[in-house]
């Protein structure tokens, strides 16, 4: 007629996806079990399965029978990995610097393919796209402790700017009528007396006038 002596073990069922199984091995025949799984999840039962992102978690089990209860705590380490990143803007101008910010979980090694025949290995890299188009950016991440890998892709649209470059800064202009199959009027503002050199390019950036 004794209260339980709480004890449990755990098995990592899938390291790369963070799936862990907990098994009760308490003494003196507990009849109920309450778990705090360390990640805001809770459960009951003598065998529990939970899925974790990468990290260290403190798991608590309370084993109970008719004569009392006992509590045990264990720390577990999960070395899963999940790819993730953000781009400052999904549409950018050709020739501008584009920054990529890592948002992966559990990674300690990064590899990038920017979709324009350039690659990188920094956690938070930059890249320049000189030609308009739609590019697919791939991030490849690894947790070198577990060997787990993951990848994620996002698209970025690169456009040529529409405007006038004056002293290194872009100035907007108006074109009318739109649409037009013939002549158009191009209007822009000039301060004072200035010489203006104008070039017209096609969608590939080739100067046609």
C-alpha positions as CSV (number, residue, x, y, z in Angstrom):
1,X,0.0,0.0,0.0
2,X,2.5,2.5,-1.2
3,X,2.3,5.6,-3.5
4,X,4.1,5.4,-6.8
5,X,7.7,6.1,-7.4
6,X,7.6,8.0,-10.6
7,X,9.9,7.1,-13.5
8,X,9.8,7.3,-17.2
9,X,11.9,6.7,-20.3
10,X,11.7,8.2,-23.8
11,X,12.4,7.1,-27.3
12,X,13.1,9.4,-30.3
13,X,10.9,7.8,-33.0
14,X,11.8,10.3,-35.7
15,X,14.7,12.6,-34.9
16,X,14.3,14.8,-38.0
17,X,10.6,15.5,-37.4
18,X,11.0,15.7,-33.6
19,X,8.6,12.8,-32.7
20,X,9.3,11.5,-29.2
21,X,7.5,8.7,-27.3
22,X,7.4,8.7,-23.5
23,X,6.9,5.4,-21.5
24,X,6.0,5.1,-17.8
25,X,8.1,2.7,-15.7
26,X,7.0,3.9,-12.3
27,X,7.0,1.5,-9.3
28,X,4.0,0.5,-7.1
29,X,1.4,0.4,-9.8
30,X,0.2,3.9,-10.6
31,X,-3.3,4.0,-12.1
32,X,-3.2,7.5,-13.7
33,X,-0.5,9.7,-15.3
34,X,-0.4,13.4,-16.0
35,X,2.2,14.8,-18.3
36,X,3.5,18.3,-18.9
37,X,5.5,17.9,-22.1
38,X,7.5,21.1,-21.8
39,X,6.1,22.8,-24.9
40,X,2.7,24.0,-23.6
41,X,1.2,20.5,-24.4
42,X,-0.1,18.2,-21.8
43,X,-1.3,14.6,-21.9
44,X,-2.6,11.6,-19.8
45,X,-1.8,7.9,-20.0
46,X,1.1,5.7,-19.4
47,X,2.4,6.1,-23.0
48,X,2.5,9.5,-24.7
49,X,3.8,10.7,-28.1
50,X,4.6,14.3,-28.9
51,X,6.1,16.2,-31.7
52,X,8.7,19.0,-31.0
53,X,10.6,21.6,-32.9
54,X,14.3,21.7,-32.2
55,X,15.2,22.6,-28.7
56,X,15.6,21.4,-25.1
57,X,12.4,20.7,-23.1
58,X,11.7,19.8,-19.5
59,X,9.1,17.0,-19.3
60,X,7.2,16.4,-16.1
61,X,5.2,13.3,-15.2
62,X,2.9,12.9,-12.2
63,X,2.1,9.2,-11.4
64,X,-0.8,8.6,-9.0
65,X,-2.5,5.6,-7.3
66,X,-5.0,5.3,-4.4
67,X,-2.2,5.9,-1.9
68,X,-0.7,9.0,-3.3
69,X,1.4,10.5,-6.1
70,X,4.9,11.2,-7.1
71,X,6.5,13.6,-9.7
72,X,9.5,13.2,-11.9
73,X,11.1,15.7,-14.3
74,X,13.6,15.1,-17.2
75,X,15.2,17.3,-19.8
76,X,15.2,16.1,-23.4
77,X,17.1,17.5,-26.4
78,X,15.4,17.5,-29.8
79,X,17.6,18.1,-32.8
80,X,15.1,18.4,-35.6
81,X,15.4,21.1,-38.3
82,X,12.8,23.2,-40.2
83,X,13.7,25.5,-43.1
84,X,12.3,29.0,-43.2
85,X,13.3,32.5,-44.5
86,X,11.9,35.9,-45.4
87,X,12.7,38.4,-48.1
88,X,12.6,42.1,-47.5
89,X,10.3,42.5,-50.6
90,X,8.9,39.9,-53.0
91,X,9.2,42.3,-55.9
92,X,12.4,44.3,-56.4
93,X,14.2,46.4,-59.0
94,X,17.0,44.9,-61.1
95,X,20.4,45.9,-59.8
96,X,19.2,46.4,-56.2
97,X,20.6,44.5,-53.2
98,X,18.2,41.9,-51.9
99,X,18.5,40.6,-48.3
100,X,17.3,37.2,-47.2
101,X,16.7,36.6,-43.5
102,X,16.9,33.1,-42.0
103,X,13.9,32.0,-40.0
104,X,14.8,28.3,-39.8
105,X,14.5,26.3,-36.6
106,X,17.3,24.0,-35.3
107,X,19.7,24.7,-38.2
108,X,23.4,25.2,-37.8
109,X,24.4,25.0,-41.5
110,X,22.8,26.9,-44.4
111,X,23.1,26.7,-48.2
112,X,21.3,28.9,-50.7
113,X,20.5,28.8,-54.4
114,X,19.3,32.3,-55.5
115,X,18.0,31.1,-58.9
116,X,20.3,33.2,-61.0
117,X,23.4,30.9,-61.0
118,X,24.6,32.3,-57.7
119,X,24.8,30.4,-54.4
120,X,25.7,31.2,-50.8
121,X,26.4,29.7,-47.4
122,X,25.8,32.6,-45.0
123,X,22.9,32.4,-42.5
124,X,21.5,35.8,-43.7
125,X,22.9,36.4,-47.2
126,X,22.4,39.2,-49.8
127,X,22.1,38.9,-53.6
128,X,21.9,41.2,-56.6
129,X,19.6,40.3,-59.6
130,X,20.7,42.2,-62.7
131,X,18.1,40.9,-65.1
132,X,14.3,41.0,-64.8
133,X,12.3,37.8,-64.3
134,X,10.8,35.5,-61.8
135,X,13.4,33.6,-59.7
136,X,13.0,30.7,-57.4
137,X,15.2,31.0,-54.3
138,X,16.0,27.8,-52.4
139,X,17.2,27.5,-48.8
140,X,18.8,24.2,-47.6
141,X,19.4,23.8,-43.9
142,X,21.1,21.1,-41.8
143,X,21.3,20.2,-38.1
144,X,24.8,18.8,-38.0
145,X,24.2,17.0,-34.6
146,X,21.3,14.8,-35.9
147,X,22.2,15.0,-39.6
148,X,18.6,16.1,-40.3
149,X,18.0,18.3,-43.4
150,X,15.2,20.4,-44.7
151,X,14.6,22.8,-47.6
152,X,12.2,25.6,-48.7
153,X,11.7,27.7,-51.8
154,X,10.2,31.1,-52.4
155,X,9.8,33.1,-55.6
156,X,11.0,36.7,-56.1
157,X,10.0,39.0,-59.0
158,X,12.7,41.3,-60.5
159,X,11.5,44.2,-62.6
160,X,13.3,47.1,-64.4
161,X,12.5,50.4,-62.8
162,X,10.3,52.9,-64.6
163,X,11.6,56.4,-64.1
164,X,14.5,58.9,-64.8
165,X,17.8,58.7,-63.1
166,X,18.9,62.1,-62.0
167,X,22.1,62.6,-59.9
168,X,21.9,58.9,-58.9
169,X,18.3,59.1,-57.7
170,X,15.2,57.8,-59.5
171,X,12.6,60.4,-60.7
172,X,9.2,59.4,-61.9
173,X,7.6,60.4,-65.2
174,X,4.3,60.2,-66.9
175,X,3.4,58.4,-70.1
176,X,0.2,59.1,-72.0
177,X,-2.0,57.9,-73.5
178,X,-1.9,54.3,-72.1
179,X,-2.5,52.0,-74.0
180,X,-1.2,53.4,-77.3
181,X,-0.4,52.0,-80.7
182,X,1.3,55.1,-81.9
183,X,2.8,58.2,-80.4
184,X,3.0,58.9,-76.7
185,X,3.7,61.9,-74.6
186,X,6.4,61.6,-71.9
187,X,6.4,64.2,-69.2
188,X,8.7,64.9,-66.3
189,X,9.7,67.8,-64.1
190,X,13.1,69.6,-64.4
191,X,14.3,72.1,-61.9
192,X,16.0,75.1,-63.6
193,X,17.9,74.7,-66.9
194,X,19.3,71.2,-67.4
195,X,20.4,69.0,-70.2
196,X,18.4,65.8,-70.4
197,X,19.7,62.5,-72.0
198,X,17.0,60.0,-72.4
199,X,17.3,56.3,-73.4
200,X,14.4,53.9,-74.0
201,X,14.9,50.2,-73.2
202,X,12.9,47.1,-73.9
203,X,11.8,44.7,-71.1
204,X,15.2,43.0,-71.2
205,X,17.1,46.2,-70.6
206,X,18.4,46.6,-74.1
207,X,18.6,50.2,-75.3
208,X,16.3,50.6,-78.3
209,X,16.3,54.4,-78.6
